[in-house]
Amino acid sequence: MIESCTIITTTPNELVAPVNDRMPVILPKDAEALWLDPAVSKEHALSVLQPYPADLMLALPASTRANSVRNDDSGLLMADERIAA
C-alpha cells in the first residue's frame, strides 16, 4: 500500500480567477458523504467537483515567506506588515 494524497483542481471562481487559472476543489459539507460513497457512480461523484462559491470565501494577502519551502510555521498564515500596510 502506498499512502498518498491528491489535490483535485477545477476552474477558478471569480475570487480566485485574478490570481490563478485553477483552484482546489472545496466540497460543501452536504457533498462529503456522496464523494466518499463507493456505491455512487463515477459521473455523479465527478458532478460535485465544482468551483466553491466566491461569496463564501475570503481573500487575504499571504506572507512572502510562503515562497520558500524552508518556512513551515503558522506565521505563514499572516500577511507581511509591508503588504498589510
C-alpha positions as CSV (number, residue, x, y, z in Angstrom):
1,M,0.0,0.0,0.0
2,I,1.2,3.5,-0.9
3,E,0.0,6.3,1.3
4,S,-0.6,9.4,-0.8
5,C,-3.0,12.3,-1.4
6,T,-4.2,14.3,-4.4
7,I,-5.4,17.8,-4.7
8,I,-8.2,17.9,-7.2
9,T,-8.5,21.2,-9.1
10,T,-11.2,22.9,-11.1
11,T,-11.8,26.2,-12.9
12,P,-11.4,29.2,-10.6
13,N,-14.4,31.1,-9.2
14,E,-14.4,34.9,-9.6
15,L,-12.4,35.5,-6.4
16,V,-9.5,33.2,-7.4
17,A,-9.5,33.8,-11.2
18,P,-7.4,37.0,-10.9
19,V,-4.7,35.0,-9.1
20,N,-4.7,31.6,-10.9
21,D,-6.4,29.7,-13.7
22,R,-7.4,26.9,-11.4
23,M,-8.3,26.3,-7.8
24,P,-8.6,23.3,-5.4
25,V,-12.0,21.8,-5.2
26,I,-13.6,22.6,-1.9
27,L,-16.5,20.2,-1.2
28,P,-19.5,21.6,0.6
29,K,-20.5,19.7,3.7
30,D,-23.5,18.2,2.0
31,A,-21.4,16.7,-0.7
32,E,-18.8,15.0,1.5
33,A,-20.8,11.7,2.1
34,L,-21.6,11.5,-1.6
35,W,-17.9,11.9,-2.6
36,L,-16.8,9.2,-0.2
37,D,-19.6,6.7,-1.0
38,P,-18.1,3.8,-3.1
39,A,-21.6,3.0,-4.4
40,V,-22.0,6.4,-6.1
41,S,-21.4,6.4,-9.9
42,K,-18.3,8.0,-11.3
43,E,-20.4,10.6,-13.1
44,H,-22.4,11.5,-10.0
45,A,-19.2,11.8,-7.9
46,L,-17.5,14.0,-10.5
47,S,-20.5,16.3,-10.7
48,V,-19.8,17.7,-7.3
49,L,-16.3,18.9,-8.3
50,Q,-17.4,22.5,-8.9
51,P,-15.7,25.8,-8.0
52,Y,-16.6,26.8,-4.5
53,P,-18.9,29.9,-4.3
54,A,-16.8,33.0,-4.1
55,D,-19.2,34.7,-1.7
56,L,-18.3,32.0,0.9
57,M,-14.6,32.7,0.6
58,L,-12.3,35.4,1.8
59,A,-9.1,36.6,0.1
60,L,-6.3,37.9,2.2
61,P,-2.6,38.7,1.4
62,A,-0.1,36.0,2.2
63,S,3.3,36.3,3.7
64,T,6.1,36.4,1.1
65,R,7.8,33.8,3.4
66,A,5.4,31.3,1.8
67,N,7.6,31.4,-1.3
68,S,10.2,29.2,0.3
69,V,9.8,25.5,1.4
70,R,12.3,26.3,4.2
71,N,9.5,28.2,6.1
72,D,7.0,25.9,7.7
73,D,5.2,27.6,10.6
74,S,1.9,29.3,11.5
75,G,3.4,32.7,10.7
76,L,2.8,31.9,7.0
77,L,-0.9,32.5,7.6
78,M,-0.3,36.1,8.5
79,A,0.5,38.7,5.9
80,D,3.8,40.6,5.9
81,E,3.4,44.0,7.6
82,R,4.6,45.6,4.3
83,I,1.7,44.0,2.4
84,A,-0.9,44.7,5.1
85,A,0.0,48.4,5.5
